[in-house]
């Protein structure tokens, strides 16, 4: 398999888990939602489990990593650096997670179709988390 494909997968595995960690901490400490915290944590751990099951092995993914040589590493859009509040951070990270899971779903098709289906299912789970969190976030914003 192409090292560049592994690099795409590695970057998106990291992106998805990092985004979920931000969301998990927001759900836990800001929203105070045990349900959301649990659901988000579950998705993050399921992604970590999939990594262990990849036929190429986690070592191939880590070995493809080139953070210093990443041409996109230092690119920042002005909108990325501006957030209205903590809930804005939460929703931006949910978007990041959904996008990265879609990339993982697509590129996993080149590695293992079953894993691609599992990434798709996780993406739909994140859609559900988003639906639930919008209600909770609106409640928090309305109380200010």
Buried (B, 14 or more C-beta within 10 A) or exposed (E): EEEEBBBBBBBBBBBBBBBBBBBBBBBBEBBEBEEBBEBBBBBBEBBEEBBEEBEBEBEBBEBBBBEEEEEEEEEEEEEEEEEEEBBEBBBBBBEBBBBBBBBBBBBBBBBBEEBBEBBBEBBEBBEEBBEBBEEBBEEBEEEE
